[in-house]
Amino acid sequence: MGGESGGSSTPSGGNGGSVTPLPTPGSTGGTGTPAPTATKKQFYGTISLDPVKAKMDFATIMDEVVQQFTAKLGVNVKISVEIKASSRDGFDESMQRTVKENCNVLRFNSAEFEEES
């Protein structure tokens, strides 16, 4: 029963002595060693929403994207909302006052009407 001593045995001879590892996904090829990848530490994404479906779309974004981050401890998430509205005829004083009051109550960082430049 030679060669089976329970320790590791080194194959001798030509066939089976050397096995070429298969490349793994993300590897550079020949050596089977994965290529080093930088750890991604930030995410940034933007999307334009249809104003008619924005409430539903925003809920989906919260469920499918934001929740991935908020479910993990130590992840800081910042969400910014930008609203742009323009009217060929302009916005009357009543609408401007209502929108500004609503933005104030909702604690917008900034909310301004301006003339077209």
N, C-alpha and C positions, 0 to 999 in steps of 0.2 A: 504494500500500500504506500509506495513511495510518493513523496510530494504532498501528502495530505496531512500535515502536522497540526492543522488548526490555525496556524499563522497565515500571514498573507504570502501568497506565492506569486512570483514574477513569471509571466508567460515567457516561454522560450520558443524561439522559432519565428518564422515569417508571418503566418496567418494568425490574426487575432491579437497580435502583440500590440498594435497601435490602432486606436479607433479615432477617427476624425469626428469631432462633435458637430451636430447639425447646427446651423445658424439659428439664433433665436430672434424673435421680432425685435426690431430696434438695434440689431447688432450691425457691426461694420463688415461682417463676413467671416473670413477665414479662421479666426481664432475662437469664435463662439463667445467671445466676451462682449457684453452689450456696450454700445457707445455711451459714454457718460452724458447724462442729460441734466441740465440745470433745473433745480427745484423752482417751480413757478410759485411765487409768493403773492401775486396780485392778480386781480381780475377786473376788467373794465368792459362794460357792454352798453351799447346804445340801441334803441329801437324807436321807430316812429309808430304811433298808434292811430287808428281811425277814431276820430273824436266821438263817433256814434257808438262804437263798441269798446271804448277805452276802459270803462269800468270792468267789464268782463275780461278783457285782455290783460289788464293789470292784475286781476285776481289770479289768472293763469300764470303770469310771470312770477308772482309771489309764491305760488305752489310749486312750480317746476324749476325755478332758478334760485330765488332768494332763500327758500327754505333749505336748500342744499348747504348753504353757508351758515345759516342761523342754527341749524341742528348740530353743528360742530363747535365744541368749546374752543375759545381763543380766537375765533374769527370775527373781525370787526367788519361790519357791513354799513355802508352809507348809500342811501337812495336819494337821488335828486330828481325833481320833476320840473321840467321846463315847458311852459305853455306859451305859444306864439299865436296871436290872433290878429288878423288884419281885415279891414273892411273898406271897400272902395268908397262907400258913403260916409265913413267915419262912425264913431260911437257917440251916442247922445249922452248928455250929462247924467241922466238917470241911470243908465247902464254903467257908466264909469263909476258913479258913486256906489252902486250895488256891488260891483266886482271888487272895488277897493276895500269896502267894508268886509266882504266875505274873505278876502285875502288877509285882512288884518286879523279877523277872528280865527282864521286857520293858521295864523303865525307864519305867513310867507316871509322869507328873507327880503325879498324885493317884489314889488308889483307896481308897474308904471304904465301909463298910456303915453304915447308920444306921437308927434306929427311925423308923417312920412318924410324921410330925408331925400 
